């Protein structure tokens, strides 16, 4: 790691710790030449498959698009940023573990929807309305009817807590 102050390639690690997200490591470093101290953030470099869009064109996987879609779905909902980051990380991990070198955008969307529904039904409805391209009220009615048949995310969380406590 080069020193951002003098450009020297000789630095030493003083301290390392997991970042709050547990998917990266924060390191405190010191330059051997100028003794300046600075922080670095190290993350795994994941290789994502190419995305095959619905019109059969392909593009590079774009983590920003995933984040933007999920963040829009949860806008003004009572959920912590840490919970959103955890959900996004689950989606990214599943996408990076896709067995093929190409992944249909449909699978990415379904993966996101499967994670969102476990957290918040309103956010799920928001995401689904864009992802599934709802064009009329009947589309909303159908998905709401399906949601009513499922247990709420709070109920699922409470069941998990009970199992852990037993």
C-alpha angles and dihedrals in degrees: 000000000000120000109251090213105049103008095238116154091212110094133141131213113243099176137003130193139159114265118238091266092056089222096091139043124230114210130191109213137186126206113236092211106043099017091229116150126220141162128243130192116213123196133174115263106230122198109224123197120247113268119241108207126210091262089056093250117128135219139172116279108266115206089187091063091053091049093046093051094047093045091051091051091053096042111137091000122128100253130118123246088237090058091049091048090049091051092049091048091053090052093047092048092050091049093048090051093054106131096226131066088238129050125194114238086233090067091050091051092047091048090053092047092049090055097042094051089060090058111033132000095203091053088048091053091049093050093043092051091059098034095047091039098234109205102176144025093260090066089057092046093054095051093044090053089053091048091052089060092056127078113256119257089245090056091050091050092050091050090052091050092050092052091049093048095049 
